[in-house]
Amino acid sequence: MQLSKENLQHFINNMPEKIDVLELFDKLLLMVRIEQSNRQKPVDNYPIEDEADKEIDLWG
């Protein structure tokens, strides 16, 4: 797991003076997961928006 220094610095600069350690760990893990998901390539097997709209229209 990796977290960018920039995101970590922003978090530290904006955190309260006192923070529960378990809450800190939870927030750090969430930040790591978000950052990892943002780095992943999009999955190509999802339909493009126009195709999805057409398919949804057929449902109704």
Backbone as a chain_set.jsonl record, in Angstrom:
{"seq": "MQLSKENLQHFINNMPEKIDVLELFDKLLLMVRIEQSNRQKPVDNYPIEDEADKEIDLWG", "coords": {"N": [[0.841, -1.178, 0.0], [0.492, 2.174, -0.851], [0.751, 5.672, -0.344], [0.429, 8.926, -1.516], [2.737, 11.537, -0.799], [1.814, 14.115, -0.985], [-1.02, 13.896, -0.64], [-1.081, 12.831, 1.922], [0.144, 14.888, 3.367], [-1.743, 16.937, 3.022], [-3.886, 15.803, 4.414], [-2.812, 15.681, 7.032], [-2.385, 18.394, 7.548], [-4.994, 19.261, 7.776], [-6.219, 17.866, 9.79], [-7.772, 17.41, 13.032], [-6.607, 18.741, 16.244], [-6.468, 16.691, 18.131], [-6.876, 13.244, 17.618], [-8.502, 10.139, 17.338], [-6.694, 7.151, 17.401], [-7.487, 4.772, 16.097], [-9.425, 5.775, 14.382], [-7.785, 7.383, 12.832], [-6.193, 5.434, 11.524], [-8.214, 4.14, 10.065], [-9.023, 6.219, 8.339], [-6.649, 6.69, 6.939], [-6.32, 4.214, 5.634], [-8.587, 4.262, 4.008], [-7.969, 6.467, 2.385], [-5.736, 5.424, 1.028], [-6.927, 3.323, -0.403], [-8.673, 4.747, -2.077], [-6.834, 6.255, -3.535], [-5.447, 4.179, -4.821], [-7.498, 3.097, -6.409], [-7.953, 5.225, -8.106], [-5.655, 5.164, -9.608], [-5.89, 2.898, -11.126], [-6.461, 1.392, -14.307], [-9.279, 2.079, -16.377], [-11.946, -0.265, -16.663], [-12.589, -2.012, -19.589], [-14.857, -3.411, -20.285], [-17.294, -2.297, -19.695], [-20.341, -0.91, -20.845], [-20.505, 1.868, -23.107], [-21.845, 5.139, -22.402], [-24.011, 5.917, -24.12], [-24.797, 3.453, -25.207], [-25.576, 2.15, -22.886], [-27.737, 3.748, -22.097], [-29.539, 3.21, -24.204], [-30.007, 0.498, -23.756], [-31.218, 0.571, -21.226], [-33.541, 1.956, -21.871], [-34.865, -0.045, -23.232], [-35.67, -1.696, -21.176], [-37.893, -0.574, -19.971]], "CA": [[0.0, 0.0, 0.0], [1.235, 3.424, -0.911], [-0.032, 6.898, -0.283], [1.304, 10.021, -1.948], [3.133, 12.49, 0.236], [0.936, 15.285, -1.129], [-2.3, 13.604, 0.004], [-0.836, 12.66, 3.349], [0.404, 16.22, 3.923], [-3.032, 17.632, 3.06], [-4.641, 15.205, 5.512], [-2.201, 16.101, 8.302], [-2.624, 19.836, 7.726], [-6.41, 19.523, 8.033], [-6.773, 17.034, 10.853], [-7.916, 18.123, 14.317], [-5.461, 18.66, 17.155], [-6.483, 15.35, 18.722], [-7.624, 12.305, 16.792], [-8.461, 8.758, 17.801], [-5.739, 6.395, 16.587], [-8.221, 3.853, 15.223], [-10.032, 6.596, 13.339], [-6.68, 7.775, 11.976], [-5.873, 4.282, 10.676], [-9.325, 3.948, 9.127], [-8.972, 7.273, 7.325], [-5.478, 6.45, 6.103], [-6.619, 3.076, 4.762], [-9.543, 4.726, 3.007], [-7.229, 7.304, 1.449], [-4.915, 4.535, 0.206], [-7.81, 2.609, -1.328], [-9.142, 5.713, -3.079], [-5.705, 6.572, -4.407], [-5.2, 2.997, -5.65], [-8.557, 2.969, -7.412], [-7.763, 6.298, -9.08], [-4.522, 4.799, -10.458], [-6.22, 1.75, -11.958], [-6.999, 1.656, -15.64], [-10.713, 1.761, -16.437], [-12.298, -1.567, -17.223], [-13.153, -1.785, -20.915], [-16.04, -4.214, -20.577], [-18.517, -1.579, -19.366], [-20.866, -0.258, -22.051], [-20.411, 3.326, -23.097], [-23.075, 5.732, -21.865], [-25.101, 5.853, -25.101], [-25.265, 2.064, -25.285], [-26.269, 1.859, -21.631], [-29.034, 4.436, -22.159], [-30.404, 2.46, -25.114], [-30.402, -0.751, -23.095], [-32.144, 0.923, -20.148], [-34.811, 2.274, -22.528], [-35.534, -1.316, -23.591], [-36.205, -2.314, -19.97], [-39.125, 0.04, -19.517]], "C": [[0.88, 1.233, 0.0], [0.269, 4.594, -0.909], [0.892, 8.04, -0.665], [1.562, 10.988, -0.784], [2.217, 13.719, 0.211], [-0.41, 15.053, -0.434], [-2.148, 13.45, 1.507], [-0.611, 14.021, 4.017], [-0.883, 17.017, 4.041], [-3.874, 17.118, 4.234], [-4.114, 15.699, 6.865], [-2.479, 17.575, 8.572], [-4.06, 20.138, 8.12], [-7.016, 18.67, 9.145], [-6.875, 17.834, 12.152], [-6.675, 17.946, 15.189], [-5.34, 17.286, 17.806], [-7.347, 14.459, 17.847], [-7.436, 10.901, 17.364], [-7.57, 7.952, 16.854], [-6.456, 5.435, 15.638], [-8.905, 4.604, 14.082], [-8.964, 7.052, 12.339], [-6.321, 6.649, 11.007], [-6.965, 4.042, 9.634], [-9.272, 4.973, 7.994], [-7.783, 7.08, 6.393], [-5.714, 5.29, 5.141], [-7.597, 3.467, 3.66], [-8.843, 5.581, 1.951], [-6.38, 6.458, 0.507], [-5.781, 3.825, -0.827], [-8.322, 3.532, -2.43], [-8.022, 6.027, -4.064], [-5.391, 5.395, -5.336], [-6.248, 2.874, -6.749], [-8.43, 4.051, -8.484], [-6.614, 5.99, -10.042], [-4.844, 3.651, -11.407], [-6.755, 2.197, -13.304], [-8.48, 1.321, -15.635], [-10.934, 0.409, -17.109], [-13.037, -1.333, -18.531], [-14.446, -2.537, -21.178], [-17.349, -3.551, -20.144], [-19.036, -0.902, -20.635], [-20.687, 1.25, -21.962], [-21.788, 3.895, -22.777], [-24.247, 5.64, -22.843], [-25.681, 4.45, -25.207], [-26.044, 1.688, -24.035], [-27.65, 2.51, -21.624], [-30.013, 3.694, -23.057], [-30.908, 1.18, -24.463], [-31.412, -0.483, -21.983], [-33.518, 1.263, -20.728], [-35.577, 1.009, -22.884], [-36.164, -1.99, -22.379], [-37.618, -1.839, -19.688], [-40.237, -0.068, -20.481]], "O": [[1.863, 1.329, 0.734], [-0.858, 4.511, -1.399], [2.023, 8.109, -0.184], [0.71, 11.206, 0.077], [1.891, 14.286, 1.254], [-0.887, 15.93, 0.286], [-3.003, 13.897, 2.273], [-1.121, 14.269, 5.109], [-1.1, 17.7, 5.042], [-4.494, 17.9, 4.954], [-4.893, 16.089, 7.734], [-2.774, 17.956, 9.705], [-4.322, 21.169, 8.739], [-8.217, 18.758, 9.403], [-6.154, 18.812, 12.347], [-5.812, 17.114, 14.908], [-4.235, 16.782, 18.007], [-8.415, 14.865, 17.391], [-6.35, 10.534, 17.812], [-7.693, 8.071, 15.635], [-6.057, 5.306, 14.481], [-8.954, 4.118, 12.951], [-9.219, 7.1, 11.136], [-6.164, 6.885, 9.809], [-6.675, 3.776, 8.468], [-9.457, 4.626, 6.828], [-7.901, 7.286, 5.185], [-5.35, 5.37, 3.967], [-7.448, 3.048, 2.512], [-9.1, 5.431, 0.757], [-6.312, 6.745, -0.688], [-5.408, 3.738, -1.997], [-8.393, 3.131, -3.591], [-8.237, 6.06, -5.275], [-5.1, 5.6, -6.514], [-5.914, 2.578, -7.896], [-8.766, 3.814, -9.644], [-6.596, 6.494, -11.165], [-4.137, 3.453, -12.395], [-7.408, 3.233, -13.425], [-8.899, 0.379, -14.961], [-10.191, 0.01, -18.006], [-13.991, -0.557, -18.586], [-15.076, -2.317, -22.212], [-18.406, -4.178, -20.217], [-18.246, -0.375, -21.418], [-20.715, 1.831, -20.876], [-22.79, 3.187, -22.878], [-25.363, 5.317, -22.435], [-26.897, 4.273, -25.286], [-27.054, 0.989, -24.113], [-28.625, 1.893, -21.193], [-31.188, 3.559, -22.716], [-32.077, 0.818, -24.596], [-32.367, -1.243, -21.823], [-34.543, 0.902, -20.149], [-36.807, 0.995, -22.841], [-37.098, -2.778, -22.531], [-38.453, -2.612, -19.218], [-41.337, 0.415, -20.211]]}, "num_chains": 1, "name": "protein.A"}
